[in-house]
Amino acid sequence: MIPLDELKIGEQAEIETIETDKLPLKLIEMGCLPGSAISLIQNAPFNDPLYIKIDESHLAIRKETAKDIFVRLID
């Protein structure tokens, strides 16, 4: 299990756990929940924010927020 901010571009993963007290409610409402498929699409300049795909939604999240989302890589 690794934090989302360590995911490399193109890698596929599944959300294992999230620190819900630190995660904005908006991300939870948009599907950032344990069991959801996630992948890193692109890093912005200076690697912040991260452009990710959760299930069929595309989102940009801050690297600081991504550290509170733990994922398991999918082969």
Secondary structure, 3 states (H helix, E strand, C coil): CEEHHHCCCCCEEEEEEECCCCCCHHHHHCCCCCCCEEEEEEECHHHCCEEEEECCEEEEECHHHHCCEEEEECC
